[in-house]
Amino acid sequence: MDGAVTRLPPVVTGVVPYALLAVLAVVTVPIRWAHGTSPAVDLALCALTAVWMLGGFTLRPAWRERPPAMAVFFAGLVVIMMVLVVRAPWFGFFTPAGYIFAFEVLPWPWRQVGVASVAVVAGTAQSYAVDMSTVMGLVTYAAVVAANAIPMCAFAWHARRDDRRNEERLRALEEAREANRRLEETLAENAALYERLVARAREAGVHDERQRMAREIHDTLAQGFTGIISQLRAAEQAGDDPADRRRHLAAAAGLARESLSEARRSVDALRPEPLRAARLEEALASVAGRWSDLHGVPVRVTTTGTARSMPPEAEVALLRAAQEALANVAKHAGATRVGLTLSYLEDEVALDVRDDGSGFDPARLGGDAARAGFGLEAMRQRIEGLSGTLAVESEPGAGTGISARVPAAREEACP
């Protein structure tokens, strides 16, 4: 990294030095004539400078990757510039070309040496009228050179620091892309494994278990991977804000841990984490809160009726329905707010999830939409497997409402 060379736009190195040299050559002619001298030597030096830049840089792009060749080119250019300045101080206006080449062809830390040498040429031009035979004259000359060298060397140092920051950011982006690529490969491998599992699971008694696992995977791993990918993409786009990048990476790590725990519970047919130590309404509030924090969309959770205990499978079905509905809102709706209502009715418990997003036409849940329909199909299988009902109401531009209802056991109210 420390040896990197700053690459300027081609127009800067290919036009500016020649334009400055041409202007100074034109200006030199009337000045010399006005003083009764010939401009021939100055014009010859200008021609030599142009040939040196053409032969050593412009027409030799391959040499730009060879530090020794560029060092010789730059040293020769500085010598010619110094000769021009000693003969005619107005050639100090050509020193910006020297700075340009110092940044273009010299790696760090030799760039600082090149910038300082050009600053000496500029200071020599600016001190042309100073009497160098006196101590005060030498001090003045040194001060002028320092006034040129210090800010330019400081600028070169800041430019190097910015280059390193850019390289680190690009490397971080490349690492994130590589992580995304590996994640996509893992998802593809998982999809292939799942297809093989489906092919081998056609024996009697396996169908129900396969369906259960498919629903659990969709409700846990798939949604978790989707959230992880979203957070990693947000971290890529965080730019120069390390706090924002760390926040997204921490959210991705949290989703990975949560998905792994849910996957293990699904394999063991255990209750989901939110229901292990909480009632259904509390579990729904917890899921909605985490989803809102992750996606930045407010969720209002409301419970109506008298809360009462439910069969574990009914609680799991309603919780999974809420998770799937919220996942669909995040992926497709573009909503600004979501409402989640749990209603304890006389003979059933109802869960309603509504959003103010873009909506869709339920009649078109086929074709391209079929790939997004597995979540709804899994939700419907869960609810109808408990003799419940699932209804989807939506209209383009008018949001979406999902209502899941399951029979409620007649038990005493919860304290």
Residue pairs with C-beta under 8 A, 6 or more apart in sequence:
1 164
1 167
2 107
2 108
2 109
3 107
3 108
4 107
4 108
4 163
4 167
5 64
5 104
5 105
5 106
5 107
6 103
6 104
6 111
6 159
6 163
7 104
8 100
8 103
8 104
12 100
13 57
13 58
13 100
13 101
13 104
14 58
16 96
16 97
16 100
17 53
17 94
17 97
17 100
17 101
18 50
18 53
20 93
20 94
20 96
20 97
21 46
21 49
21 50
21 94
21 97
23 93
24 46
24 90
24 91
24 93
24 94
25 42
25 43
25 46
27 90
28 39
28 42
28 43
28 46
28 88
28 90
29 39
29 43
31 39
31 88
31 90
32 38
32 39
32 42
33 39
41 87
42 84
42 87
42 88
45 80
45 83
45 84
45 87
46 84
48 80
49 77
49 80
49 81
49 84
49 94
52 73
52 76
52 77
52 80
53 77
56 63
56 69
56 72
56 73
56 76
56 77
57 63
57 64
57 70
57 73
57 101
57 105
60 69
63 69
63 70
63 73
64 70
64 104
64 105
67 107
67 110
70 105
70 106
71 106
71 110
73 101
73 105
74 101
74 102
74 105
74 106
74 114
77 98
77 101
78 98
78 114
78 117
78 118
78 121
81 91
81 94
81 95
81 98
81 118
81 121
82 120
82 121
82 124
84 91
84 94
85 91
85 92
85 121
85 124
85 125
85 128
86 124
89 125
89 126
89 128
90 125
91 125
92 121
92 122
92 124
92 125
92 126
95 118
95 121
95 122
95 125
98 114
98 117
98 118
98 121
99 115
99 118
99 152
101 114
102 111
102 114
102 115
102 117
102 118
102 156
103 111
103 115
103 156
103 159
106 113
106 114
108 160
111 156
111 160
112 153
112 156
112 157
115 149
115 152
115 153
115 156
116 149
116 152
116 153
118 152
119 145
119 148
119 149
119 152
119 153
120 145
120 148
120 149
122 145
122 148
123 141
123 144
123 145
123 146
123 147
123 148
123 149
124 141
124 145
126 144
126 148
127 140
127 141
127 144
127 145
130 137
130 140
130 141
130 144
131 137
132 138
132 141
165 240
169 239
169 240
172 245
173 236
176 232
176 235
176 236
177 236
179 232
180 229
180 232
180 233
183 225
183 228
183 229
183 232
187 225
190 221
194 214
194 217
197 210
198 210
201 207
201 209
201 210
211 381
212 269
213 266
213 267
214 378
215 320
215 378
215 381
215 382
216 262
216 263
216 266
217 263
217 266
218 324
218 374
218 375
218 378
219 262
219 320
219 323
219 324
219 378
220 259
220 262
220 263
220 266
221 259
221 262
221 263
223 259
223 323
223 324
223 327
224 255
224 256
224 258
224 259
224 262
225 259
226 327
226 330
226 331
227 251
227 252
227 255
227 294
228 252
228 255
228 256
228 259
230 330
231 248
231 249
231 251
231 252
231 255
231 294
232 248
232 249
232 252
234 248
235 244
235 245
235 248
235 249
235 252
238 244
238 245
238 248
251 294
255 294
258 273
261 273
262 272
262 273
265 271
265 272
265 273
270 276
271 312
271 315
271 316
272 283
272 316
272 319
272 320
274 282
274 283
274 284
274 286
274 287
274 319
275 283
275 312
275 315
275 316
275 319
278 286
279 307
279 414
280 310
280 315
280 318
280 319
280 342
280 349
281 301
281 303
281 307
281 342
283 315
283 319
284 301
284 318
284 319
284 322
284 340
284 342
284 351
285 301
287 319
287 322
287 323
287 326
288 299
288 301
288 322
288 326
288 338
288 340
289 299
291 297
291 299
291 326
291 330
292 298
292 299
292 338
295 330
297 329
297 330
297 335
297 336
297 337
297 338
298 337
298 338
299 326
299 337
299 338
299 339
299 340
300 337
300 338
300 339
300 340
301 340
301 341
301 342
302 339
302 340
302 341
302 342
303 341
303 342
303 343
303 344
304 341
304 342
304 343
304 344
305 343
305 344
305 345
306 344
306 413
307 344
307 413
307 414
308 344
308 408
308 409
308 411
308 412
308 413
308 414
309 409
309 411
309 414
310 349
310 406
310 408
310 409
311 386
311 409
313 386
314 349
314 386
314 388
314 406
314 407
314 408
316 382
317 382
317 383
317 385
317 386
317 388
317 404
317 406
318 342
318 349
318 351
318 404
318 406
320 378
320 379
320 382
321 351
321 353
321 379
321 382
321 383
321 390
321 402
321 404
322 340
322 351
322 353
324 375
324 376
324 378
324 379
325 353
325 379
325 402
326 338
326 340
326 353
327 375
328 372
328 375
328 376
328 400
329 335
329 338
329 353
329 355
329 357
329 400
331 372
332 357
332 358
332 360
332 372
333 355
333 357
333 358
333 359
333 399
333 400
334 357
334 358
335 355
335 356
335 357
335 399
336 356
336 357
337 355
337 356
338 353
338 354
338 355
338 356
339 352
339 353
339 354
339 355
340 351
340 352
340 353
341 350
341 351
341 352
341 353
342 349
342 350
342 351
343 349
343 350
343 351
343 352
344 408
345 408
347 407
347 408
348 388
348 405
348 406
348 407
348 408
349 405
349 406
349 408
350 403
350 404
350 405
351 403
351 404
351 405
352 401
352 402
352 403
352 404
353 401
353 402
354 399
354 400
354 401
354 402
355 399
355 400
356 399
357 399
357 400
358 396
358 397
358 399
359 394
359 395
359 396
359 397
359 398
359 399
359 400
360 369
360 394
360 396
360 400
361 394
361 395
361 396
362 392
362 393
362 394
365 373
365 376
366 373
376 390
376 392
379 390
379 402
379 404
380 390
383 389
383 390
383 404
383 405
383 406
384 390
386 406
386 407
387 406
387 407
388 404
388 405
388 406
388 407
389 403
389 404
389 405
390 402
390 403
390 404
390 405
391 402
391 403
392 400
392 401
392 402
392 403
393 400
393 401
393 402
393 403
394 400
394 401
